[in-house]
Amino acid sequence: MGNENQQTARQRIITLLTEVEMSARDLSQAIGIREKEVVRHLVHVEKTVASQKKNLVIRPFQCLDCEYMFKERKRYTRPGRCPRCKGTHV
Ligand SMILES: [Zn+2]
């Protein structure tokens, strides 16, 4: 991916997140890049947004089995397993 595409992806992430609450997974589907890429962009996006005094909402990961929300989780990487139901469909 070229530098220009990286910038575009970040810009799209910022635009999406200022409009609607999305998770890294939602973003990866909306933009068409891998979730791993989204996570990498989010680190930069957060800095950019902080400097612009914008507010962005990243939805926390949620367990697909019991809908437990990983609200405490500050990082964007997907948790390995759910602390409530021990399921791995996170
Ligand atoms: Zn669960």
PDB file of the backbone (N, CA, C, O) and the ligand in Angstrom, with CONECT records:
HET     ZN  A 101       1
ATOM      1  N   MET A   1       0.839  -1.204   0.000  1.00  0.00           N
ATOM      2  CA  MET A   1       0.000   0.000   0.000  1.00  0.00           C
ATOM      3  C   MET A   1       0.871   1.251   0.000  1.00  0.00           C
ATOM      4  O   MET A   1       1.792   1.361   0.809  1.00  0.00           O
ATOM      5  N   GLY A   2       0.599   2.172  -0.876  1.00  0.00           N
ATOM      6  CA  GLY A   2       1.399   3.392  -0.960  1.00  0.00           C
ATOM      7  C   GLY A   2       1.036   4.367   0.131  1.00  0.00           C
ATOM      8  O   GLY A   2       0.046   4.185   0.840  1.00  0.00           O
ATOM      9  N   ASN A   3       1.835   5.398   0.263  1.00  0.00           N
ATOM     10  CA  ASN A   3       1.603   6.377   1.312  1.00  0.00           C
ATOM     11  C   ASN A   3       0.284   7.115   1.111  1.00  0.00           C
ATOM     12  O   ASN A   3      -0.409   7.460   2.069  1.00  0.00           O
ATOM     13  N   GLU A   4      -0.039   7.345  -0.138  1.00  0.00           N
ATOM     14  CA  GLU A   4      -1.277   8.063  -0.450  1.00  0.00           C
ATOM     15  C   GLU A   4      -2.503   7.268  -0.014  1.00  0.00           C
ATOM     16  O   GLU A   4      -3.463   7.817   0.527  1.00  0.00           O
ATOM     17  N   ASN A   5      -2.444   5.963  -0.262  1.00  0.00           N
ATOM     18  CA  ASN A   5      -3.550   5.100   0.150  1.00  0.00           C
ATOM     19  C   ASN A   5      -3.682   5.051   1.666  1.00  0.00           C
ATOM     20  O   ASN A   5      -4.789   4.985   2.201  1.00  0.00           O
ATOM     21  N   GLN A   6      -2.549   5.083   2.349  1.00  0.00           N
ATOM     22  CA  GLN A   6      -2.565   5.080   3.809  1.00  0.00           C
ATOM     23  C   GLN A   6      -3.298   6.311   4.311  1.00  0.00           C
ATOM     24  O   GLN A   6      -4.147   6.229   5.199  1.00  0.00           O
ATOM     25  N   GLN A   7      -2.959   7.445   3.730  1.00  0.00           N
ATOM     26  CA  GLN A   7      -3.593   8.703   4.121  1.00  0.00           C
ATOM     27  C   GLN A   7      -5.091   8.647   3.877  1.00  0.00           C
ATOM     28  O   GLN A   7      -5.884   9.075   4.716  1.00  0.00           O
ATOM     29  N   THR A   8      -5.469   8.119   2.730  1.00  0.00           N
ATOM     30  CA  THR A   8      -6.874   8.032   2.375  1.00  0.00           C
ATOM     31  C   THR A   8      -7.624   7.152   3.364  1.00  0.00           C
ATOM     32  O   THR A   8      -8.718   7.499   3.809  1.00  0.00           O
ATOM     33  N   ALA A   9      -7.041   6.031   3.700  1.00  0.00           N
ATOM     34  CA  ALA A   9      -7.678   5.111   4.636  1.00  0.00           C
ATOM     35  C   ALA A   9      -7.882   5.792   5.980  1.00  0.00           C
ATOM     36  O   ALA A   9      -8.936   5.658   6.601  1.00  0.00           O
ATOM     37  N   ARG A  10      -6.857   6.531   6.427  1.00  0.00           N
ATOM     38  CA  ARG A  10      -6.973   7.219   7.713  1.00  0.00           C
ATOM     39  C   ARG A  10      -8.055   8.279   7.678  1.00  0.00           C
ATOM     40  O   ARG A  10      -8.832   8.438   8.620  1.00  0.00           O
ATOM     41  N   GLN A  11      -8.087   8.998   6.572  1.00  0.00           N
ATOM     42  CA  GLN A  11      -9.089  10.046   6.425  1.00  0.00           C
ATOM     43  C   GLN A  11     -10.493   9.444   6.473  1.00  0.00           C
ATOM     44  O   GLN A  11     -11.405   9.994   7.091  1.00  0.00           O
ATOM     45  N   ARG A  12     -10.638   8.312   5.810  1.00  0.00           N
ATOM     46  CA  ARG A  12     -11.950   7.648   5.793  1.00  0.00           C
ATOM     47  C   ARG A  12     -12.328   7.155   7.178  1.00  0.00           C
ATOM     48  O   ARG A  12     -13.492   7.227   7.575  1.00  0.00           O
ATOM     49  N   ILE A  13     -11.352   6.658   7.907  1.00  0.00           N
ATOM     50  CA  ILE A  13     -11.612   6.189   9.271  1.00  0.00           C
ATOM     51  C   ILE A  13     -12.091   7.349  10.131  1.00  0.00           C
ATOM     52  O   ILE A  13     -13.054   7.222  10.887  1.00  0.00           O
ATOM     53  N   ILE A  14     -11.402   8.486  10.004  1.00  0.00           N
ATOM     54  CA  ILE A  14     -11.785   9.667  10.791  1.00  0.00           C
ATOM     55  C   ILE A  14     -13.200  10.111  10.430  1.00  0.00           C
ATOM     56  O   ILE A  14     -14.021  10.390  11.304  1.00  0.00           O
ATOM     57  N   THR A  15     -13.468  10.171   9.135  1.00  0.00           N
ATOM     58  CA  THR A  15     -14.794  10.590   8.689  1.00  0.00           C
ATOM     59  C   THR A  15     -15.874   9.666   9.227  1.00  0.00           C
ATOM     60  O   THR A  15     -16.900  10.123   9.731  1.00  0.00           O
ATOM     61  N   LEU A  16     -15.638   8.369   9.118  1.00  0.00           N
ATOM     62  CA  LEU A  16     -16.625   7.391   9.581  1.00  0.00           C
ATOM     63  C   LEU A  16     -16.848   7.497  11.089  1.00  0.00           C
ATOM     64  O   LEU A  16     -17.982   7.474  11.567  1.00  0.00           O
ATOM     65  N   LEU A  17     -15.755   7.612  11.820  1.00  0.00           N
ATOM     66  CA  LEU A  17     -15.857   7.605  13.282  1.00  0.00           C
ATOM     67  C   LEU A  17     -16.426   8.890  13.858  1.00  0.00           C
ATOM     68  O   LEU A  17     -16.953   8.886  14.970  1.00  0.00           O
ATOM     69  N   THR A  18     -16.329   9.989  13.120  1.00  0.00           N
ATOM     70  CA  THR A  18     -16.927  11.216  13.634  1.00  0.00           C
ATOM     71  C   THR A  18     -18.432  11.215  13.379  1.00  0.00           C
ATOM     72  O   THR A  18     -19.176  11.984  13.988  1.00  0.00           O
ATOM     73  N   GLU A  19     -18.869  10.345  12.474  1.00  0.00           N
ATOM     74  CA  GLU A  19     -20.293  10.290  12.158  1.00  0.00           C
ATOM     75  C   GLU A  19     -21.029   9.213  12.934  1.00  0.00           C
ATOM     76  O   GLU A  19     -22.146   9.425  13.405  1.00  0.00           O
ATOM     77  N   VAL A  20     -20.402   8.074  13.060  1.00  0.00           N
ATOM     78  CA  VAL A  20     -21.090   6.954  13.683  1.00  0.00           C
ATOM     79  C   VAL A  20     -20.102   6.099  14.472  1.00  0.00           C
ATOM     80  O   VAL A  20     -18.930   5.995  14.112  1.00  0.00           O
ATOM     81  N   GLU A  21     -20.583   5.498  15.536  1.00  0.00           N
ATOM     82  CA  GLU A  21     -19.750   4.638  16.360  1.00  0.00           C
ATOM     83  C   GLU A  21     -19.477   3.317  15.637  1.00  0.00           C
ATOM     84  O   GLU A  21     -20.404   2.617  15.229  1.00  0.00           O
ATOM     85  N   MET A  22     -18.209   2.993  15.487  1.00  0.00           N
ATOM     86  CA  MET A  22     -17.859   1.760  14.784  1.00  0.00           C
ATOM     87  C   MET A  22     -16.729   1.038  15.492  1.00  0.00           C
ATOM     88  O   MET A  22     -15.901   1.658  16.159  1.00  0.00           O
ATOM     89  N   SER A  23     -16.703  -0.264  15.341  1.00  0.00           N
ATOM     90  CA  SER A  23     -15.598  -1.046  15.876  1.00  0.00           C
ATOM     91  C   SER A  23     -14.551  -1.214  14.783  1.00  0.00           C
ATOM     92  O   SER A  23     -14.791  -0.888  13.621  1.00  0.00           O
ATOM     93  N   ALA A  24     -13.405  -1.718  15.166  1.00  0.00           N
ATOM     94  CA  ALA A  24     -12.349  -1.957  14.182  1.00  0.00           C
ATOM     95  C   ALA A  24     -12.848  -2.908  13.090  1.00  0.00           C
ATOM     96  O   ALA A  24     -12.470  -2.789  11.925  1.00  0.00           O
ATOM     97  N   ARG A  25     -13.690  -3.836  13.483  1.00  0.00           N
ATOM     98  CA  ARG A  25     -14.217  -4.795  12.520  1.00  0.00           C
ATOM     99  C   ARG A  25     -15.160  -4.106  11.535  1.00  0.00           C
ATOM    100  O   ARG A  25     -15.110  -4.352  10.330  1.00  0.00           O
ATOM    101  N   ASP A  26     -16.024  -3.237  12.075  1.00  0.00           N
ATOM    102  CA  ASP A  26     -16.933  -2.478  11.200  1.00  0.00           C
ATOM    103  C   ASP A  26     -16.136  -1.661  10.199  1.00  0.00           C
ATOM    104  O   ASP A  26     -16.466  -1.609   9.015  1.00  0.00           O
ATOM    105  N   LEU A  27     -15.086  -1.026  10.691  1.00  0.00           N
ATOM    106  CA  LEU A  27     -14.266  -0.173   9.846  1.00  0.00           C
ATOM    107  C   LEU A  27     -13.586  -0.970   8.742  1.00  0.00           C
ATOM    108  O   LEU A  27     -13.519  -0.529   7.594  1.00  0.00           O
ATOM    109  N   SER A  28     -13.089  -2.131   9.096  1.00  0.00           N
ATOM    110  CA  SER A  28     -12.392  -2.941   8.106  1.00  0.00           C
ATOM    111  C   SER A  28     -13.345  -3.342   6.983  1.00  0.00           C
ATOM    112  O   SER A  28     -12.954  -3.424   5.818  1.00  0.00           O
ATOM    113  N   GLN A  29     -14.598  -3.590   7.353  1.00  0.00           N
ATOM    114  CA  GLN A  29     -15.589  -3.946   6.336  1.00  0.00           C
ATOM    115  C   GLN A  29     -16.002  -2.735   5.512  1.00  0.00           C
ATOM    116  O   GLN A  29     -16.193  -2.830   4.300  1.00  0.00           O
ATOM    117  N   ALA A  30     -16.136  -1.595   6.184  1.00  0.00           N
ATOM    118  CA  ALA A  30     -16.585  -0.382   5.501  1.00  0.00           C
ATOM    119  C   ALA A  30     -15.536   0.135   4.515  1.00  0.00           C
ATOM    120  O   ALA A  30     -15.874   0.626   3.438  1.00  0.00           O
ATOM    121  N   ILE A  31     -14.282   0.020   4.888  1.00  0.00           N
ATOM    122  CA  ILE A  31     -13.225   0.572   4.046  1.00  0.00           C
ATOM    123  C   ILE A  31     -12.637  -0.472   3.111  1.00  0.00           C
ATOM    124  O   ILE A  31     -12.067  -0.150   2.068  1.00  0.00           O
ATOM    125  N   GLY A  32     -12.788  -1.722   3.507  1.00  0.00           N
ATOM    126  CA  GLY A  32     -12.273  -2.783   2.650  1.00  0.00           C
ATOM    127  C   GLY A  32     -10.796  -3.062   2.866  1.00  0.00           C
ATOM    128  O   GLY A  32     -10.093  -3.481   1.946  1.00  0.00           O
ATOM    129  N   ILE A  33     -10.330  -2.830   4.080  1.00  0.00           N
ATOM    130  CA  ILE A  33      -8.971  -3.222   4.425  1.00  0.00           C
ATOM    131  C   ILE A  33      -9.026  -4.176   5.604  1.00  0.00           C
ATOM    132  O   ILE A  33     -10.046  -4.293   6.283  1.00  0.00           O
ATOM    133  N   ARG A  34      -7.896  -4.865   5.838  1.00  0.00           N
ATOM    134  CA  ARG A  34      -7.903  -5.844   6.905  1.00  0.00           C
ATOM    135  C   ARG A  34      -7.985  -5.181   8.271  1.00  0.00           C
ATOM    136  O   ARG A  34      -7.530  -4.054   8.466  1.00  0.00           O
ATOM    137  N   GLU A  35      -8.582  -5.915   9.216  1.00  0.00           N
ATOM    138  CA  GLU A  35      -8.785  -5.391  10.557  1.00  0.00           C
ATOM    139  C   GLU A  35      -7.442  -5.002  11.189  1.00  0.00           C
ATOM    140  O   GLU A  35      -7.346  -4.036  11.946  1.00  0.00           O
ATOM    141  N   LYS A  36      -6.423  -5.777  10.858  1.00  0.00           N
ATOM    142  CA  LYS A  36      -5.073  -5.506  11.356  1.00  0.00           C
ATOM    143  C   LYS A  36      -4.598  -4.128  10.886  1.00  0.00           C
ATOM    144  O   LYS A  36      -3.954  -3.388  11.630  1.00  0.00           O
ATOM    145  N   GLU A  37      -4.930  -3.807   9.643  1.00  0.00           N
ATOM    146  CA  GLU A  37      -4.565  -2.506   9.080  1.00  0.00           C
ATOM    147  C   GLU A  37      -5.324  -1.391   9.796  1.00  0.00           C
ATOM    148  O   GLU A  37      -4.768  -0.338  10.107  1.00  0.00           O
ATOM    149  N   VAL A  38      -6.591  -1.646  10.046  1.00  0.00           N
ATOM    150  CA  VAL A  38      -7.427  -0.660  10.731  1.00  0.00           C
ATOM    151  C   VAL A  38      -6.809  -0.318  12.080  1.00  0.00           C
ATOM    152  O   VAL A  38      -6.685   0.852  12.441  1.00  0.00           O
ATOM    153  N   VAL A  39      -6.426  -1.348  12.814  1.00  0.00           N
ATOM    154  CA  VAL A  39      -5.847  -1.159  14.139  1.00  0.00           C
ATOM    155  C   VAL A  39      -4.599  -0.287  14.056  1.00  0.00           C
ATOM    156  O   VAL A  39      -4.375   0.587  14.894  1.00  0.00           O
ATOM    157  N   ARG A  40      -3.792  -0.544  13.026  1.00  0.00           N
ATOM    158  CA  ARG A  40      -2.564   0.233  12.847  1.00  0.00           C
ATOM    159  C   ARG A  40      -2.896   1.698  12.549  1.00  0.00           C
ATOM    160  O   ARG A  40      -2.258   2.617  13.062  1.00  0.00           O
ATOM    161  N   HIS A  41      -3.900   1.883  11.718  1.00  0.00           N
ATOM    162  CA  HIS A  41      -4.316   3.251  11.387  1.00  0.00           C
ATOM    163  C   HIS A  41      -4.888   3.968  12.602  1.00  0.00           C
ATOM    164  O   HIS A  41      -4.666   5.165  12.787  1.00  0.00           O
ATOM    165  N   LEU A  42      -5.611   3.245  13.412  1.00  0.00           N
ATOM    166  CA  LEU A  42      -6.295   3.857  14.559  1.00  0.00           C
ATOM    167  C   LEU A  42      -5.325   4.553  15.511  1.00  0.00           C
ATOM    168  O   LEU A  42      -5.644   5.584  16.102  1.00  0.00           O
ATOM    169  N   VAL A  43      -4.154   3.977  15.643  1.00  0.00           N
ATOM    170  CA  VAL A  43      -3.144   4.576  16.516  1.00  0.00           C
ATOM    171  C   VAL A  43      -2.806   5.984  16.026  1.00  0.00           C
ATOM    172  O   VAL A  43      -2.700   6.919  16.820  1.00  0.00           O
ATOM    173  N   HIS A  44      -2.638   6.122  14.713  1.00  0.00           N
ATOM    174  CA  HIS A  44      -2.322   7.427  14.122  1.00  0.00           C
ATOM    175  C   HIS A  44      -3.545   8.333  14.120  1.00  0.00           C
ATOM    176  O   HIS A  44      -3.464   9.531  14.391  1.00  0.00           O
ATOM    177  N   VAL A  45      -4.663   7.729  13.809  1.00  0.00           N
ATOM    178  CA  VAL A  45      -5.914   8.481  13.733  1.00  0.00           C
ATOM    179  C   VAL A  45      -6.216   9.154  15.069  1.00  0.00           C
ATOM    180  O   VAL A  45      -6.668  10.298  15.118  1.00  0.00           O
ATOM    181  N   GLU A  46      -5.958   8.427  16.142  1.00  0.00           N
ATOM    182  CA  GLU A  46      -6.223   8.963  17.468  1.00  0.00           C
ATOM    183  C   GLU A  46      -5.407  10.233  17.731  1.00  0.00           C
ATOM    184  O   GLU A  46      -5.914  11.204  18.292  1.00  0.00           O
ATOM    185  N   LYS A  47      -4.149  10.208  17.320  1.00  0.00           N
ATOM    186  CA  LYS A  47      -3.275  11.378  17.498  1.00  0.00           C
ATOM    187  C   LYS A  47      -3.772  12.547  16.665  1.00  0.00           C
ATOM    188  O   LYS A  47      -3.853  13.680  17.141  1.00  0.00           O
ATOM    189  N   THR A  48      -4.104  12.254  15.416  1.00  0.00           N
ATOM    190  CA  THR A  48      -4.594  13.291  14.506  1.00  0.00           C
ATOM    191  C   THR A  48      -5.837  13.947  15.072  1.00  0.00           C
ATOM    192  O   THR A  48      -5.954  15.172  15.121  1.00  0.00           O
ATOM    193  N   VAL A  49      -6.753  13.108  15.494  1.00  0.00           N
ATOM    194  CA  VAL A  49      -8.034  13.598  16.003  1.00  0.00           C
ATOM    195  C   VAL A  49      -7.841  14.413  17.279  1.00  0.00           C
ATOM    196  O   VAL A  49      -8.503  15.431  17.480  1.00  0.00           O
ATOM    197  N   ALA A  50      -6.932  13.960  18.138  1.00  0.00           N
ATOM    198  CA  ALA A  50      -6.654  14.681  19.381  1.00  0.00           C
ATOM    199  C   ALA A  50      -6.116  16.079  19.080  1.00  0.00           C
ATOM    200  O   ALA A  50      -6.471  17.049  19.750  1.00  0.00           O
ATOM    201  N   SER A  51      -5.261  16.172  18.072  1.00  0.00           N
ATOM    202  CA  SER A  51      -4.680  17.467  17.724  1.00  0.00           C
ATOM    203  C   SER A  51      -5.708  18.377  17.074  1.00  0.00           C
ATOM    204  O   SER A  51      -5.571  19.599  17.108  1.00  0.00           O
ATOM    205  N   GLN A  52      -6.735  17.786  16.483  1.00  0.00           N
ATOM    206  CA  GLN A  52      -7.799  18.586  15.855  1.00  0.00           C
ATOM    207  C   GLN A  52      -8.965  18.830  16.820  1.00  0.00           C
ATOM    208  O   GLN A  52      -9.956  19.472  16.473  1.00  0.00           O
ATOM    209  N   LYS A  53      -8.821  18.303  18.032  1.00  0.00           N
ATOM    210  CA  LYS A  53      -9.853  18.432  19.056  1.00  0.00           C
ATOM    211  C   LYS A  53     -11.215  17.884  18.596  1.00  0.00           C
ATOM    212  O   LYS A  53     -12.273  18.388  18.971  1.00  0.00           O
ATOM    213  N   LYS A  54     -11.142  16.867  17.798  1.00  0.00           N
ATOM    214  CA  LYS A  54     -12.374  16.209  17.361  1.00  0.00           C
ATOM    215  C   LYS A  54     -12.638  15.058  18.312  1.00  0.00           C
ATOM    216  O   LYS A  54     -11.762  14.629  19.064  1.00  0.00           O
ATOM    217  N   ASN A  55     -13.843  14.579  18.262  1.00  0.00           N
ATOM    218  CA  ASN A  55     -14.221  13.472  19.114  1.00  0.00           C
ATOM    219  C   ASN A  55     -14.566  12.270  18.254  1.00  0.00           C
ATOM    220  O   ASN A  55     -15.432  12.354  17.383  1.00  0.00           O
ATOM    221  N   LEU A  56     -13.909  11.175  18.487  1.00  0.00           N
ATOM    222  CA  LEU A  56     -14.282  10.013  17.705  1.00  0.00           C
ATOM    223  C   LEU A  56     -14.668   8.860  18.601  1.00  0.00           C
ATOM    224  O   LEU A  56     -14.153   8.709  19.709  1.00  0.00           O
ATOM    225  N   VAL A  57     -15.569   8.062  18.113  1.00  0.00           N
ATOM    226  CA  VAL A  57     -16.116   7.005  18.930  1.00  0.00           C
ATOM    227  C   VAL A  57     -15.765   5.654  18.333  1.00  0.00           C
ATOM    228  O   VAL A  57     -16.224   5.293  17.250  1.00  0.00           O
ATOM    229  N   ILE A  58     -14.957   4.929  19.050  1.00  0.00           N
ATOM    230  CA  ILE A  58     -14.634   3.584  18.608  1.00  0.00           C
ATOM    231  C   ILE A  58     -15.392   2.608  19.478  1.00  0.00           C
ATOM    232  O   ILE A  58     -15.233   2.577  20.699  1.00  0.00           O
ATOM    233  N   ARG A  59     -16.204   1.827  18.838  1.00  0.00           N
ATOM    234  CA  ARG A  59     -17.013   0.882  19.593  1.00  0.00           C
ATOM    235  C   ARG A  59     -16.119  -0.211  20.161  1.00  0.00           C
ATOM    236  O   ARG A  59     -15.271  -0.752  19.451  1.00  0.00           O
ATOM    237  N   PRO A  60     -16.303  -0.539  21.433  1.00  0.00           N
ATOM    238  CA  PRO A  60     -15.480  -1.606  22.005  1.00  0.00           C
ATOM    239  C   PRO A  60     -15.840  -2.964  21.404  1.00  0.00           C
ATOM    240  O   PRO A  60     -16.936  -3.159  20.879  1.00  0.00           O
ATOM    241  N   PHE A  61     -14.909  -3.878  21.492  1.00  0.00           N
ATOM    242  CA  PHE A  61     -15.194  -5.220  21.005  1.00  0.00           C
ATOM    243  C   PHE A  61     -16.302  -5.843  21.841  1.00  0.00           C
ATOM    244  O   PHE A  61     -16.462  -5.540  23.023  1.00  0.00           O
ATOM    245  N   GLN A  62     -17.051  -6.707  21.204  1.00  0.00           N
ATOM    246  CA  GLN A  62     -18.168  -7.329  21.887  1.00  0.00           C
ATOM    247  C   GLN A  62     -18.151  -8.823  21.639  1.00  0.00           C
ATOM    248  O   GLN A  62     -17.851  -9.280  20.536  1.00  0.00           O
ATOM    249  N   CYS A  63     -18.480  -9.588  22.685  1.00  0.00           N
ATOM    250  CA  CYS A  63     -18.543 -11.036  22.547  1.00  0.00           C
ATOM    251  C   CYS A  63     -19.753 -11.409  21.698  1.00  0.00           C
ATOM    252  O   CYS A  63     -20.860 -10.934  21.946  1.00  0.00           O
ATOM    253  N   LEU A  64     -19.543 -12.253  20.705  1.00  0.00           N
ATOM    254  CA  LEU A  64     -20.642 -12.637  19.821  1.00  0.00           C
ATOM    255  C   LEU A  64     -21.560 -13.665  20.472  1.00  0.00           C
ATOM    256  O   LEU A  64     -22.682 -13.883  20.016  1.00  0.00           O
ATOM    257  N   ASP A  65     -21.077 -14.296  21.544  1.00  0.00           N
ATOM    258  CA  ASP A  65     -21.893 -15.308  22.209  1.00  0.00           C
ATOM    259  C   ASP A  65     -22.820 -14.707  23.263  1.00  0.00           C
ATOM    260  O   ASP A  65     -24.016 -14.997  23.289  1.00  0.00           O
ATOM    261  N   CYS A  66     -22.252 -13.861  24.137  1.00  0.00           N
ATOM    262  CA  CYS A  66     -23.067 -13.360  25.247  1.00  0.00           C
ATOM    263  C   CYS A  66     -23.211 -11.830  25.212  1.00  0.00           C
ATOM    264  O   CYS A  66     -23.837 -11.244  26.096  1.00  0.00           O
ATOM    265  N   GLU A  67     -22.635 -11.195  24.200  1.00  0.00           N
ATOM    266  CA  GLU A  67     -22.731  -9.742  24.013  1.00  0.00           C
ATOM    267  C   GLU A  67     -22.016  -8.942  25.084  1.00  0.00           C
ATOM    268  O   GLU A  67     -22.289  -7.757  25.272  1.00  0.00           O
ATOM    269  N   TYR A  68     -21.104  -9.589  25.782  1.00  0.00           N
ATOM    270  CA  TYR A  68     -20.278  -8.878  26.737  1.00  0.00           C
ATOM    271  C   TYR A  68     -19.442  -7.822  26.014  1.00  0.00           C
ATOM    272  O   TYR A  68     -18.827  -8.105  24.985  1.00  0.00           O
ATOM    273  N   MET A  69     -19.424  -6.596  26.563  1.00  0.00           N
ATOM    274  CA  MET A  69     -18.679  -5.512  25.941  1.00  0.00           C
ATOM    275  C   MET A  69     -17.327  -5.326  26.624  1.00  0.00           C
ATOM    276  O   MET A  69     -17.244  -5.253  27.850  1.00  0.00           O
ATOM    277  N   PHE A  70     -16.298  -5.252  25.838  1.00  0.00           N
ATOM    278  CA  PHE A  70     -14.960  -5.079  26.391  1.00  0.00           C
ATOM    279  C   PHE A  70     -14.673  -3.584  26.593  1.00  0.00           C
ATOM    280  O   PHE A  70     -13.798  -3.003  25.951  1.00  0.00           O
ATOM    281  N   LYS A  71     -15.433  -2.996  27.495  1.00  0.00           N
ATOM    282  CA  LYS A  71     -15.354  -1.543  27.656  1.00  0.00           C
ATOM    283  C   LYS A  71     -14.052  -1.080  28.277  1.00  0.00           C
ATOM    284  O   LYS A  71     -13.581   0.025  28.006  1.00  0.00           O
ATOM    285  N   GLU A  72     -13.478  -1.921  29.103  1.00  0.00           N
ATOM    286  CA  GLU A  72     -12.247  -1.531  29.797  1.00  0.00           C
ATOM    287  C   GLU A  72     -11.059  -1.539  28.844  1.00  0.00           C
ATOM    288  O   GLU A  72     -10.007  -0.965  29.126  1.00  0.00           O
ATOM    289  N   ARG A  73     -11.247  -2.184  27.747  1.00  0.00           N
ATOM    290  CA  ARG A  73     -10.122  -2.409  26.860  1.00  0.00           C
ATOM    291  C   ARG A  73      -9.753  -1.153  26.083  1.00  0.00           C
ATOM    292  O   ARG A  73     -10.540  -0.638  25.289  1.00  0.00           O
ATOM    293  N   LYS A  74      -8.552  -0.678  26.326  1.00  0.00           N
ATOM    294  CA  LYS A  74      -8.125   0.551  25.675  1.00  0.00           C
ATOM    295  C   LYS A  74      -7.506   0.278  24.303  1.00  0.00           C
ATOM    296  O   LYS A  74      -7.538   1.127  23.413  1.00  0.00           O
ATOM    297  N   ARG A  75      -6.963  -0.880  24.158  1.00  0.00           N
ATOM    298  CA  ARG A  75      -6.309  -1.188  22.888  1.00  0.00           C
ATOM    299  C   ARG A  75      -7.347  -1.666  21.891  1.00  0.00           C
ATOM    300  O   ARG A  75      -8.444  -2.083  22.262  1.00  0.00           O
ATOM    301  N   TYR A  76      -6.988  -1.600  20.639  1.00  0.00           N
ATOM    302  CA  TYR A  76      -7.963  -1.929  19.598  1.00  0.00           C
ATOM    303  C   TYR A  76      -7.857  -3.361  19.124  1.00  0.00           C
ATOM    304  O   TYR A  76      -8.657  -3.825  18.312  1.00  0.00           O
ATOM    305  N   THR A  77      -6.863  -4.051  19.640  1.00  0.00           N
ATOM    306  CA  THR A  77      -6.704  -5.414  19.178  1.00  0.00           C
ATOM    307  C   THR A  77      -7.796  -6.292  19.761  1.00  0.00           C
ATOM    308  O   THR A  77      -8.259  -6.078  20.881  1.00  0.00           O
ATOM    309  N   ARG A  78      -8.186  -7.258  18.999  1.00  0.00           N
ATOM    310  CA  ARG A  78      -9.275  -8.129  19.397  1.00  0.00           C
ATOM    311  C   ARG A  78      -8.866  -8.996  20.589  1.00  0.00           C
ATOM    312  O   ARG A  78      -7.811  -9.630  20.567  1.00  0.00           O
ATOM    313  N   PRO A  79      -9.705  -9.021  21.629  1.00  0.00           N
ATOM    314  CA  PRO A  79      -9.381  -9.889  22.763  1.00  0.00           C
ATOM    315  C   PRO A  79      -9.494 -11.349  22.374  1.00  0.00           C
ATOM    316  O   PRO A  79     -10.307 -11.702  21.520  1.00  0.00           O
ATOM    317  N   GLY A  80      -8.698 -12.191  22.982  1.00  0.00           N
ATOM    318  CA  GLY A  80      -8.663 -13.602  22.607  1.00  0.00           C
ATOM    319  C   GLY A  80      -9.889 -14.368  23.052  1.00  0.00           C
ATOM    320  O   GLY A  80     -10.364 -15.263  22.352  1.00  0.00           O
ATOM    321  N   ARG A  81     -10.397 -14.015  24.216  1.00  0.00           N
ATOM    322  CA  ARG A  81     -11.514 -14.791  24.739  1.00  0.00           C
ATOM    323  C   ARG A  81     -12.348 -13.937  25.669  1.00  0.00           C
ATOM    324  O   ARG A  81     -11.864 -12.973  26.261  1.00  0.00           O
ATOM    325  N   CYS A  82     -13.608 -14.309  25.786  1.00  0.00           N
ATOM    326  CA  CYS A  82     -14.537 -13.533  26.597  1.00  0.00           C
ATOM    327  C   CYS A  82     -14.407 -13.904  28.065  1.00  0.00           C
ATOM    328  O   CYS A  82     -14.461 -15.085  28.405  1.00  0.00           O
ATOM    329  N   PRO A  83     -14.234 -12.909  28.953  1.00  0.00           N
ATOM    330  CA  PRO A  83     -14.096 -13.218  30.378  1.00  0.00           C
ATOM    331  C   PRO A  83     -15.394 -13.701  31.015  1.00  0.00           C
ATOM    332  O   PRO A  83     -15.374 -14.310  32.085  1.00  0.00           O
ATOM    333  N   ARG A  84     -16.517 -13.433  30.366  1.00  0.00           N
ATOM    334  CA  ARG A  84     -17.793 -13.828  30.964  1.00  0.00           C
ATOM    335  C   ARG A  84     -18.167 -15.248  30.609  1.00  0.00           C
ATOM    336  O   ARG A  84     -18.421 -16.061  31.498  1.00  0.00           O
ATOM    337  N   CYS A  85     -18.205 -15.559  29.335  1.00  0.00           N
ATOM    338  CA  CYS A  85     -18.662 -16.894  28.932  1.00  0.00           C
ATOM    339  C   CYS A  85     -17.536 -17.785  28.438  1.00  0.00           C
ATOM    340  O   CYS A  85     -17.759 -18.938  28.068  1.00  0.00           O
ATOM    341  N   LYS A  86     -16.319 -17.240  28.435  1.00  0.00           N
ATOM    342  CA  LYS A  86     -15.121 -17.972  27.998  1.00  0.00           C
ATOM    343  C   LYS A  86     -15.189 -18.363  26.525  1.00  0.00           C
ATOM    344  O   LYS A  86     -14.402 -19.182  26.050  1.00  0.00           O
ATOM    345  N   GLY A  87     -16.127 -17.776  25.824  1.00  0.00           N
ATOM    346  CA  GLY A  87     -16.225 -18.049  24.398  1.00  0.00           C
ATOM    347  C   GLY A  87     -15.116 -17.341  23.637  1.00  0.00           C
ATOM    348  O   GLY A  87     -14.536 -16.373  24.129  1.00  0.00           O
ATOM    349  N   THR A  88     -14.829 -17.813  22.463  1.00  0.00           N
ATOM    350  CA  THR A  88     -13.767 -17.190  21.670  1.00  0.00           C
ATOM    351  C   THR A  88     -14.323 -16.494  20.428  1.00  0.00           C
ATOM    352  O   THR A  88     -13.565 -16.072  19.554  1.00  0.00           O
ATOM    353  N   HIS A  89     -15.647 -16.377  20.355  1.00  0.00           N
ATOM    354  CA  HIS A  89     -16.248 -15.688  19.214  1.00  0.00           C
ATOM    355  C   HIS A  89     -16.344 -14.190  19.480  1.00  0.00           C
ATOM    356  O   HIS A  89     -17.426 -13.603  19.512  1.00  0.00           O
ATOM    357  N   VAL A  90     -15.182 -13.607  19.666  1.00  0.00           N
ATOM    358  CA  VAL A  90     -15.159 -12.192  19.999  1.00  0.00           C
ATOM    359  C   VAL A  90     -14.960 -11.379  18.724  1.00  0.00           C
ATOM    360  O   VAL A  90     -14.911 -10.150  18.777  1.00  0.00           O
TER     361      VAL A  90
HETATM  362 ZN    ZN A 101     -19.071 -13.993  26.018  1.00  0.00          ZN2+
END
